[in-house]
Amino acid sequence: MNILKCDLPREIKTLEIHTFADLHIGDRHCDMQLIKKNIKEVQDNPNAYVILNGDILNNATKTSVSDSYAEEIPPMEQIQTAVDLFEPIKDKILAIGNGNHENRSYIKEGIDLMAIVAKQLGIYEKYSKESSFLFIRFGERSDGHKESKGSGKVRKLCYTLFCNHGSGGGRKEGAKAIRLADMASIVDADIYVHSHTHLPMIMKQSFFRVDIPNSYIANVNKLFVNTSAMLKYGGYGEQYEFKPASTDTPTIYLNGTKKHMYAKL
């Protein structure tokens, strides 16, 4: 599991995390204008950061279920398009992951497309072919608790986030919710981010977290977020009678003075 330590500014009072996933760049139904709009919003907001959670590229191949003959942009140009899109906010990207669409080239030819994107953006250390676990530190605790390393500074808030593009899921909403909730059976985290199923979804669960050094259990909330796709209806989805999917995707909000998190559509 890829471990990422994200040390962000103390001045942030509310951190926003925007997830870009299932963009399917290259598909003729990809909503490129909406993608550019969302990127511009992140660029203009100093408190906004980003996770790229797979299927950024459509990567239709001749042996895949996607229609390779209907691609608006060929796979090699999809890579450069993604790099050009995210170049202005590359310093705001906390993690970058692989999806099943990009993985088609790795399975057949051993070529990791998102690794290429990450290297061209200069953030290869933030890339994982599988999942990523993030320690996100920012802001300052309102109780004034100092750092243990003797710096004299107030301790930052720390949130943990587990993200994975995902797989499977089925057609029904219940099956997709189960895939999202099952992430908590892998690792204990504050926030779970899942994509792949194209159904924007937010839910919370209560959990008793064990504090071994203090012989204590704390009742905490866990936040679960499933992201949407940037696809207009048509093509493969229409042909195989999938439901039209909303392109609204949840934004995650983290408080920088006390431990509180939520997401909004």
Backbone bond lengths (Angstrom), bond angles and torsions (degrees), N, CA, C in turn:
res aa  C-N    CA-C-N  psi(-1)  N-CA   C-N-CA  omega(-1)  CA-C   N-CA-C  phi
1 M - - - 1.462 - - 1.529 109.03 -
2 N 1.338 116.56 127.96 1.460 121.95 -178.11 1.532 109.98 -75.09
3 I 1.346 117.34 120.21 1.457 122.89 -179.55 1.530 108.96 -100.30
4 L 1.339 116.42 125.00 1.458 121.44 -179.17 1.527 109.75 -122.58
5 K 1.329 116.64 128.64 1.464 121.74 176.87 1.530 108.22 -103.48
6 C 1.325 115.57 113.37 1.463 121.74 -175.45 1.522 108.65 -106.95
7 D 1.315 116.72 101.60 1.464 122.49 -178.61 1.527 108.05 -98.87
8 L 1.328 116.66 105.78 1.456 122.89 -172.53 1.529 110.05 -110.26
9 P 1.335 117.90 168.34 1.475 121.06 -172.57 1.523 115.04 -60.99
10 R 1.335 115.00 147.06 1.457 122.22 176.37 1.528 111.75 -69.53
11 E 1.315 116.72 -23.12 1.466 121.09 -174.49 1.525 113.07 -73.37
12 I 1.322 117.56 -13.86 1.464 120.41 -177.41 1.526 110.29 -73.53
13 K 1.315 116.29 121.94 1.463 121.70 177.08 1.529 111.67 -90.21
14 T 1.327 115.92 -37.32 1.468 121.33 175.70 1.514 108.46 -135.99
15 L 1.314 116.15 117.76 1.462 121.97 -179.74 1.523 109.78 -92.04
16 E 1.330 116.23 133.74 1.462 121.35 175.42 1.528 109.22 -107.50
17 I 1.317 116.07 133.06 1.469 120.76 174.33 1.520 108.37 -116.15
18 H 1.338 115.55 118.48 1.459 122.67 179.24 1.525 108.23 -105.70
19 T 1.306 116.22 129.49 1.465 120.49 -178.53 1.523 110.30 -104.83
20 F 1.325 115.51 127.16 1.457 121.99 173.46 1.530 107.53 -108.31
21 A 1.321 115.39 116.26 1.466 120.76 -178.84 1.520 108.90 -152.48
22 D 1.314 116.11 155.60 1.468 121.63 179.16 1.523 111.31 51.99
23 L 1.339 115.62 43.65 1.463 119.90 175.32 1.517 110.99 -74.14
24 H 1.326 115.99 -34.02 1.474 122.85 178.77 1.524 111.22 55.38
25 I 1.337 115.24 49.44 1.459 120.53 177.65 1.531 109.26 -60.32
26 G 1.310 115.77 127.46 1.465 121.87 -177.57 1.509 112.46 113.21
27 D 1.336 117.41 -29.12 1.456 121.42 174.56 1.530 108.90 -68.08
28 R 1.306 117.76 139.13 1.465 120.05 -177.19 1.529 112.52 -67.56
29 H 1.343 117.45 -14.18 1.459 121.09 178.63 1.535 112.19 -97.95
30 C 1.329 116.82 3.28 1.474 120.97 178.02 1.528 109.64 -63.99
31 D 1.332 116.16 130.16 1.469 121.18 -179.27 1.527 108.99 -88.03
32 M 1.321 115.40 81.32 1.454 120.99 -174.98 1.526 112.32 -65.63
33 Q 1.302 117.59 -34.09 1.466 120.36 179.78 1.527 111.07 -64.88
34 L 1.327 116.82 -40.14 1.461 120.60 178.20 1.528 110.98 -66.88
35 I 1.324 116.65 -39.07 1.467 120.74 177.77 1.529 110.09 -60.87
36 K 1.321 116.66 -46.55 1.471 120.95 -179.96 1.518 110.75 -63.54
37 K 1.326 116.85 -38.81 1.465 121.00 178.71 1.530 110.32 -62.73
38 N 1.340 116.73 -44.90 1.460 121.09 -179.60 1.529 111.87 -65.25
39 I 1.322 116.58 -38.77 1.462 120.77 177.82 1.529 110.41 -65.25
40 K 1.326 116.88 -41.18 1.472 121.11 179.84 1.531 110.52 -63.70
41 E 1.326 118.02 -37.50 1.464 121.36 178.12 1.526 111.04 -62.85
42 V 1.332 115.99 -40.33 1.470 120.29 176.90 1.520 110.19 -66.24
43 Q 1.319 116.30 -43.87 1.466 121.59 -178.55 1.529 111.56 -60.01
44 D 1.324 116.55 -36.09 1.470 121.08 -176.13 1.529 113.24 -85.79
45 N 1.325 118.06 -6.63 1.465 121.81 -176.29 1.534 109.64 -111.63
46 P 1.337 118.24 110.57 1.475 119.89 -177.53 1.520 113.75 -65.54
47 N 1.319 118.17 -16.69 1.466 121.56 -179.05 1.527 112.97 -98.63
48 A 1.335 117.05 6.55 1.468 121.64 -176.60 1.525 111.05 -101.17
49 Y 1.332 115.22 133.44 1.460 122.16 176.50 1.531 109.39 -130.21
50 V 1.337 116.57 172.08 1.461 120.37 -164.54 1.523 112.11 -136.02
51 I 1.333 115.16 144.35 1.465 122.54 166.56 1.526 107.61 -121.31
52 L 1.328 116.88 129.09 1.467 122.02 172.84 1.524 106.81 -98.66
53 N 1.341 115.68 113.46 1.474 119.17 -167.34 1.525 113.94 -113.67
54 G 1.324 116.72 36.46 1.457 120.04 170.64 1.516 115.94 93.56
55 D 1.343 115.07 160.10 1.468 124.13 -174.01 1.524 110.91 54.39
56 I 1.311 115.43 37.59 1.460 120.89 171.59 1.533 108.37 -66.68
57 L 1.320 115.97 -38.78 1.460 122.84 178.09 1.524 109.70 -101.10
58 N 1.324 116.64 146.28 1.467 119.08 177.62 1.529 111.26 -79.17
59 N 1.339 115.68 -43.21 1.470 121.53 172.84 1.525 113.07 49.82
60 A 1.333 116.37 52.97 1.472 120.08 175.16 1.531 109.17 -72.38
61 T 1.312 116.08 125.21 1.460 121.32 177.62 1.526 109.37 -114.03
62 K 1.300 116.25 167.33 1.465 120.07 -176.87 1.523 112.78 -66.09
63 T 1.330 117.08 -21.15 1.469 120.03 -179.55 1.523 112.74 -102.05
64 S 1.343 118.37 3.74 1.463 121.06 -178.85 1.524 110.70 -96.91
65 V 1.343 116.59 167.58 1.466 120.55 179.17 1.525 111.30 -70.91
66 S 1.342 117.89 -23.57 1.465 120.88 176.49 1.525 109.98 -69.34
67 D 1.323 115.84 155.25 1.468 122.40 -176.85 1.523 109.38 -88.26
68 S 1.322 116.46 102.08 1.463 120.28 -177.63 1.524 112.08 -67.29
69 Y 1.325 117.11 -23.32 1.463 120.79 -178.52 1.533 112.04 -80.90
70 A 1.312 116.61 -12.39 1.467 120.40 -178.50 1.527 112.56 -104.43
71 E 1.328 117.78 7.08 1.458 120.90 179.71 1.532 110.09 -63.04
72 E 1.317 116.23 132.31 1.458 121.21 177.05 1.523 111.01 -79.24
73 I 1.344 115.72 -30.86 1.458 121.99 177.89 1.525 107.39 -129.93
74 P 1.328 119.96 128.85 1.468 120.91 178.50 1.527 111.41 -67.84
75 P 1.343 117.51 157.64 1.468 121.45 -173.22 1.526 115.50 -52.06
76 M 1.333 118.85 -43.36 1.468 119.76 -179.39 1.522 111.45 -63.59
77 E 1.321 117.07 -38.77 1.464 120.58 178.01 1.526 111.03 -72.65
78 Q 1.339 117.62 -27.13 1.466 120.89 175.89 1.530 110.21 -60.64
79 I 1.320 116.65 -40.10 1.463 121.05 179.18 1.521 110.21 -59.89
80 Q 1.342 116.79 -49.51 1.467 120.32 -177.75 1.527 111.33 -68.45
81 T 1.343 117.21 -34.38 1.460 120.60 176.99 1.523 110.54 -62.04
82 A 1.344 117.05 -44.20 1.461 121.19 178.88 1.527 110.96 -63.55
83 V 1.322 117.22 -42.47 1.465 121.22 178.64 1.529 110.46 -61.72
84 D 1.326 117.04 -44.77 1.468 120.99 -179.75 1.525 111.31 -64.52
85 L 1.336 117.16 -38.58 1.462 121.33 -179.41 1.522 111.91 -64.45
86 F 1.343 116.24 -45.06 1.469 120.47 -171.90 1.529 113.78 -94.34
87 E 1.319 117.67 -5.31 1.469 120.90 178.34 1.529 112.42 -53.98
88 P 1.351 119.79 -43.86 1.474 119.19 -178.11 1.527 114.51 -65.09
89 I 1.355 117.37 -20.91 1.472 119.18 -178.24 1.533 111.47 -121.00
90 K 1.322 117.45 22.28 1.461 120.14 -175.57 1.530 112.15 -60.45
91 D 1.345 117.11 -31.22 1.464 120.56 179.94 1.529 112.00 -75.00
92 K 1.324 117.57 -10.64 1.457 122.19 178.70 1.529 112.12 -97.82
93 I 1.334 117.48 -2.73 1.460 121.24 -178.77 1.533 109.24 -81.32
94 L 1.325 116.17 119.20 1.467 121.72 -179.29 1.524 111.85 -85.81
95 A 1.329 116.48 -34.88 1.467 121.00 -177.91 1.520 108.34 -154.58
96 I 1.311 115.66 148.91 1.462 121.26 177.56 1.526 108.36 -134.66
97 G 1.335 115.88 127.74 1.462 120.48 -174.05 1.513 113.23 -124.30
98 N 1.299 114.23 171.67 1.458 123.90 -178.57 1.522 109.62 -98.11
99 G 1.332 117.57 153.36 1.457 122.29 174.82 1.516 111.16 -125.30
100 N 1.318 116.20 173.31 1.465 119.43 -178.56 1.530 112.51 -65.71
101 H 1.346 117.81 -29.35 1.466 119.62 178.60 1.527 110.85 -68.38
102 E 1.330 117.47 -46.33 1.466 119.34 176.52 1.529 111.08 -65.73
103 N 1.326 116.09 -32.06 1.465 120.34 -175.55 1.526 112.60 -68.01
104 R 1.341 116.30 -16.50 1.476 118.94 178.10 1.527 111.24 -56.90
105 S 1.325 116.46 -41.09 1.464 120.19 -178.93 1.526 111.68 -71.57
106 Y 1.349 116.42 -32.30 1.466 119.33 178.06 1.532 110.60 -69.97
107 I 1.325 116.50 -41.80 1.467 120.66 -179.00 1.531 111.03 -63.25
108 K 1.343 116.08 -42.23 1.468 120.08 -175.26 1.528 113.19 -83.99
109 E 1.345 115.98 -40.43 1.467 119.40 -170.66 1.521 114.33 -125.17
110 G 1.355 117.95 -6.03 1.455 120.22 -178.41 1.520 113.79 76.36
111 I 1.348 117.13 20.49 1.469 121.75 -179.27 1.523 108.58 -104.14
112 D 1.324 116.10 121.69 1.458 122.75 -177.17 1.526 108.64 -96.90
113 L 1.329 116.68 99.10 1.463 121.73 -173.26 1.528 112.60 -65.90
114 M 1.336 117.88 -41.78 1.462 119.70 -177.81 1.528 111.80 -72.84
115 A 1.320 117.07 -24.82 1.467 119.67 172.57 1.521 109.54 -64.61
116 I 1.329 116.68 -37.51 1.464 121.50 177.53 1.532 110.10 -65.10
117 V 1.355 115.78 -44.93 1.466 120.28 177.89 1.529 110.43 -58.79
118 A 1.335 116.06 -47.37 1.467 120.65 -178.56 1.532 111.40 -61.89
119 K 1.334 117.10 -41.68 1.464 120.41 179.73 1.520 111.15 -66.24
120 Q 1.327 117.12 -40.40 1.467 119.80 -179.93 1.527 110.98 -67.67
121 L 1.330 117.13 -30.30 1.460 120.73 176.93 1.532 111.72 -80.24
122 G 1.322 116.67 -12.06 1.460 120.91 -179.28 1.516 113.57 78.39
123 I 1.343 117.27 25.58 1.474 121.07 -178.69 1.530 110.55 -129.58
124 Y 1.328 115.89 37.98 1.465 119.23 -176.29 1.523 112.16 -60.13
125 E 1.352 117.84 -29.08 1.463 120.93 179.93 1.526 111.92 -65.86
126 K 1.319 117.95 -15.16 1.465 121.88 179.51 1.526 112.39 -96.66
127 Y 1.340 116.44 3.09 1.466 120.71 -175.18 1.526 111.90 -93.44
128 S 1.326 115.65 142.06 1.463 122.06 171.63 1.524 109.63 -139.45
129 K 1.299 115.95 133.75 1.464 120.45 176.56 1.525 111.27 -73.51
130 E 1.326 116.83 -21.24 1.462 121.06 -179.47 1.535 109.57 -111.65
131 S 1.317 117.69 -111.65 1.466 121.66 -178.08 1.525 110.22 -111.39
132 S 1.339 114.97 168.21 1.467 120.52 176.30 1.524 109.55 -134.36
133 F 1.330 115.38 143.83 1.469 122.34 175.06 1.520 107.10 -118.08
134 L 1.344 116.59 120.66 1.450 121.80 -174.45 1.528 111.66 -108.80
135 F 1.338 115.82 134.47 1.464 122.85 165.73 1.520 106.30 -102.50
136 I 1.331 117.13 109.36 1.457 121.93 -175.08 1.527 109.13 -106.48
137 R 1.340 116.58 114.30 1.463 121.83 -178.89 1.523 109.70 -116.70
138 F 1.328 116.18 132.75 1.460 121.39 179.39 1.534 108.47 -166.21
139 G 1.342 116.88 173.40 1.460 121.41 176.10 1.523 112.65 67.03
140 E 1.322 116.01 -161.87 1.465 122.93 176.20 1.523 109.54 -147.27
141 R 1.328 115.54 137.58 1.460 120.32 -178.50 1.526 111.45 -64.80
142 S 1.327 116.12 136.18 1.468 121.11 -177.51 1.525 112.80 -70.15
143 D 1.352 117.49 -18.45 1.469 119.38 -179.57 1.531 112.55 -83.11
144 G 1.347 116.10 -1.33 1.458 120.21 176.29 1.519 114.79 75.26
145 H 1.327 118.60 9.78 1.470 122.27 -178.58 1.526 109.92 -60.74
146 K 1.334 116.56 127.17 1.463 122.41 -174.28 1.536 111.66 -84.94
147 E 1.312 114.73 157.60 1.463 121.09 176.23 1.521 110.34 -65.88
148 S 1.317 116.93 145.00 1.469 122.04 -176.95 1.532 112.23 -74.82
149 K 1.329 117.78 -16.81 1.471 119.59 -176.21 1.526 113.07 -82.29
150 G 1.345 116.69 4.03 1.455 120.15 173.73 1.510 115.25 81.11
151 S 1.316 117.50 20.45 1.466 120.53 179.94 1.523 112.22 -75.77
152 G 1.331 116.45 -19.61 1.454 120.89 -176.32 1.511 113.27 84.30
153 K 1.324 117.10 -4.47 1.462 121.84 -179.80 1.525 110.66 -85.13
154 V 1.326 115.93 152.48 1.459 120.99 175.66 1.522 108.87 -69.92
155 R 1.320 115.33 140.13 1.459 120.72 -177.90 1.532 111.05 -65.50
156 K 1.307 116.09 139.81 1.461 121.09 175.51 1.529 110.40 -76.23
157 L 1.332 116.20 158.98 1.459 120.92 170.58 1.528 108.54 -75.00
158 C 1.322 116.81 145.52 1.463 121.04 177.46 1.519 110.10 -127.05
159 Y 1.323 115.73 126.82 1.461 122.57 174.35 1.522 108.19 -118.78
160 T 1.330 116.01 144.82 1.463 120.58 176.12 1.522 108.91 -108.98
161 L 1.330 115.09 138.97 1.470 120.82 -176.95 1.518 109.61 -136.98
162 F 1.324 115.75 130.36 1.461 122.35 178.18 1.523 107.91 -113.16
163 C 1.335 117.40 124.32 1.458 120.49 -179.42 1.526 111.25 -130.10
164 N 1.316 113.79 143.60 1.463 122.00 178.42 1.519 107.50 -154.50
165 H 1.312 117.74 140.49 1.471 119.31 179.52 1.521 111.35 -59.96
166 G 1.326 117.00 -42.27 1.457 121.15 178.17 1.519 112.77 98.22
167 S 1.327 114.38 174.99 1.465 121.09 179.56 1.520 108.30 -157.47
168 G 1.326 115.96 165.55 1.468 120.41 178.23 1.513 112.22 60.38
169 G 1.335 116.54 -150.21 1.458 120.32 173.94 1.506 115.34 120.76
170 G 1.336 118.43 -34.37 1.458 120.00 -179.97 1.520 112.13 78.62
171 R 1.332 116.29 177.71 1.462 122.15 -175.63 1.525 112.97 -86.95
172 K 1.319 118.14 -30.47 1.458 121.68 -171.68 1.529 111.73 -83.02
173 E 1.343 114.37 150.21 1.460 120.39 -177.84 1.525 112.47 -60.46
174 G 1.324 116.74 -37.42 1.462 120.48 -179.98 1.516 112.55 -62.19
175 A 1.326 116.22 -41.40 1.462 120.58 179.48 1.527 110.90 -64.77
176 K 1.337 116.24 -36.67 1.463 120.17 179.58 1.530 110.81 -69.98
177 A 1.324 116.34 -37.63 1.469 120.39 177.27 1.523 110.57 -65.00
178 I 1.314 117.28 -37.33 1.468 121.37 178.70 1.525 110.80 -63.73
179 R 1.340 117.08 -41.61 1.468 120.42 178.48 1.525 110.69 -61.01
180 L 1.321 116.21 -40.00 1.457 120.86 178.34 1.525 111.23 -66.20
181 A 1.324 116.65 -49.74 1.473 121.23 -177.69 1.526 111.74 -64.13
182 D 1.316 117.58 -31.03 1.470 121.50 -178.52 1.523 113.23 -65.46
183 M 1.340 117.38 -16.52 1.468 119.21 178.36 1.528 111.26 -60.04
184 A 1.345 116.37 -29.46 1.469 120.54 -178.29 1.522 111.95 -70.11
185 S 1.336 117.58 -14.25 1.465 120.24 177.49 1.527 111.87 -83.24
186 I 1.332 116.66 -4.43 1.470 121.13 -179.66 1.518 111.31 -94.39
187 V 1.342 115.55 -47.47 1.469 120.14 -175.63 1.529 109.08 -153.78
188 D 1.332 116.13 149.76 1.457 121.75 177.11 1.530 108.92 -81.67
189 A 1.336 117.22 122.33 1.459 122.37 179.19 1.520 109.40 -146.69
190 D 1.327 115.64 165.95 1.463 120.17 174.38 1.528 111.10 -78.33
191 I 1.343 115.62 -38.73 1.460 121.54 -172.58 1.521 109.42 -132.30
192 Y 1.326 115.32 140.30 1.458 121.97 176.58 1.528 108.90 -123.99
193 V 1.331 116.24 129.71 1.463 121.04 -179.91 1.523 108.96 -121.70
194 H 1.324 114.97 122.30 1.461 123.16 -177.46 1.524 108.36 -127.33
195 S 1.315 116.98 147.25 1.462 121.39 179.16 1.531 108.78 -128.47
196 H 1.314 118.31 -144.93 1.463 125.27 171.29 1.530 115.33 77.22
197 T 1.324 118.41 -41.53 1.464 120.29 -173.02 1.518 113.75 -89.32
198 H 1.328 118.09 -3.75 1.475 124.31 172.52 1.527 113.60 63.77
199 L 1.330 117.88 19.90 1.463 120.73 179.91 1.528 109.69 -115.26
200 P 1.342 118.96 105.56 1.466 119.61 177.68 1.521 110.76 -62.87
201 M 1.337 115.82 129.47 1.461 120.07 -171.88 1.523 109.62 -154.63
202 I 1.337 116.18 141.73 1.465 122.26 176.31 1.518 108.20 -133.36
203 M 1.324 117.84 134.36 1.461 120.53 173.18 1.516 109.34 -152.83
204 K 1.336 115.62 159.87 1.460 121.75 177.30 1.519 109.89 -127.26
205 Q 1.329 114.99 148.65 1.460 121.62 174.23 1.525 108.86 -133.02
206 S 1.321 115.83 146.83 1.458 121.18 173.65 1.533 108.90 -87.06
207 F 1.349 115.28 151.80 1.466 119.83 -174.68 1.526 109.02 -155.16
208 F 1.327 116.63 141.93 1.459 120.74 175.14 1.526 108.80 -95.94
209 R 1.340 115.29 110.73 1.458 121.91 -177.69 1.522 109.46 -94.34
210 V 1.317 116.32 132.15 1.462 121.94 -176.80 1.520 110.61 -85.17
211 D 1.334 116.29 128.53 1.464 123.88 175.10 1.532 106.52 -111.25
212 I 1.333 116.36 91.33 1.469 121.53 -174.10 1.521 112.71 -65.13
213 P 1.345 121.31 -46.00 1.474 120.44 -178.91 1.522 113.38 -57.08
214 N 1.347 117.05 -32.59 1.468 120.59 -177.91 1.525 113.08 -103.57
215 S 1.336 117.12 7.36 1.474 122.30 -179.26 1.533 110.75 48.87
216 Y 1.333 114.26 54.56 1.459 119.88 -170.97 1.532 109.37 -143.44
217 I 1.338 116.18 150.29 1.460 119.99 170.92 1.525 108.17 -119.58
218 A 1.326 115.85 134.48 1.466 121.82 -177.78 1.518 109.44 -112.13
219 N 1.322 115.87 132.59 1.458 120.72 175.83 1.536 108.72 -82.69
220 V 1.330 117.01 115.68 1.463 122.28 -176.13 1.526 110.15 -126.13
221 N 1.311 115.02 163.46 1.457 121.49 173.10 1.520 109.96 -100.53
222 K 1.305 115.28 144.86 1.465 122.04 172.49 1.527 107.99 -114.56
223 L 1.325 116.01 137.20 1.458 122.45 -179.31 1.524 109.81 -106.24
224 F 1.327 116.30 127.90 1.463 122.33 -179.40 1.533 109.02 -115.88
225 V 1.324 116.32 129.15 1.463 121.17 -177.25 1.526 109.75 -131.10
226 N 1.324 114.99 126.25 1.465 120.88 172.76 1.519 107.87 -111.13
227 T 1.319 117.17 133.87 1.458 121.04 -172.48 1.530 112.10 -96.69
228 S 1.327 115.29 165.86 1.461 121.16 -177.68 1.525 110.58 -96.54
229 A 1.330 115.74 -173.68 1.464 122.45 175.20 1.520 109.05 -119.44
230 M 1.322 116.31 150.73 1.468 121.32 178.93 1.527 110.34 -96.23
231 L 1.322 116.15 54.68 1.460 121.52 -177.05 1.524 111.39 -123.57
232 K 1.323 115.50 129.69 1.454 119.96 169.01 1.526 108.25 -76.16
233 Y 1.331 116.93 158.83 1.466 119.68 -174.09 1.526 110.93 -72.19
234 G 1.324 114.55 139.50 1.458 120.42 178.20 1.506 111.23 145.96
235 G 1.316 116.18 -175.38 1.459 121.92 176.01 1.514 113.52 61.47
236 Y 1.353 115.04 -134.67 1.468 121.75 -176.65 1.528 111.59 -57.31
237 G 1.333 117.03 -43.39 1.459 120.70 -177.89 1.511 112.68 -62.23
238 E 1.327 116.26 -42.22 1.470 120.22 179.02 1.514 111.09 -71.64
239 Q 1.333 116.56 -40.69 1.466 121.38 -178.18 1.524 111.80 -60.34
240 Y 1.357 116.59 -38.54 1.460 120.46 -177.84 1.524 112.72 -101.52
241 E 1.318 116.84 17.67 1.467 124.37 170.71 1.534 113.84 61.65
242 F 1.329 116.29 37.45 1.455 119.60 170.81 1.528 108.61 -77.99
243 K 1.336 115.79 151.41 1.457 119.59 178.24 1.524 109.89 -69.17
244 P 1.339 117.99 145.93 1.470 119.45 172.17 1.525 109.60 -59.48
245 A 1.333 116.88 139.98 1.462 121.15 -176.50 1.524 110.36 -108.26
246 S 1.324 116.29 141.77 1.455 121.17 175.16 1.525 109.60 -68.62
247 T 1.329 115.89 142.52 1.465 120.27 176.47 1.533 111.88 -93.78
248 D 1.335 117.04 0.69 1.467 120.10 173.74 1.530 108.68 -73.11
249 T 1.316 116.31 132.17 1.464 119.00 179.54 1.527 109.93 -125.36
250 P 1.328 118.47 143.35 1.471 120.20 -176.18 1.530 113.15 -65.17
251 T 1.326 115.59 143.51 1.459 122.68 169.72 1.529 107.63 -106.22
252 I 1.328 116.18 134.41 1.466 122.32 -178.86 1.529 108.90 -95.52
253 Y 1.342 115.69 135.51 1.463 121.78 179.87 1.527 109.26 -120.40
254 L 1.343 116.78 128.22 1.456 122.49 -179.65 1.525 109.19 -121.47
255 N 1.338 116.11 129.95 1.461 122.11 179.98 1.530 109.97 -78.50
256 G 1.342 116.20 136.04 1.460 120.42 -176.25 1.508 115.36 -97.25
257 T 1.354 118.46 5.84 1.467 120.48 178.43 1.527 112.18 -120.65
258 K 1.325 117.47 -27.28 1.461 121.50 174.99 1.521 108.28 -144.60
259 K 1.310 117.27 154.11 1.466 121.75 -173.50 1.537 109.58 -70.67
260 H 1.315 114.96 102.86 1.463 121.05 177.39 1.520 108.35 -155.14
261 M 1.329 116.59 133.51 1.458 121.10 -176.71 1.520 109.28 -142.28
262 Y 1.312 114.96 148.49 1.463 120.93 175.50 1.521 108.55 -159.12
263 A 1.310 115.91 170.88 1.467 121.31 177.74 1.522 108.50 -135.65
264 K 1.318 114.73 151.59 1.469 120.59 179.61 1.518 109.69 -134.40
265 L 1.320 115.38 146.36 1.455 121.85 174.09 1.527 108.93 -97.18
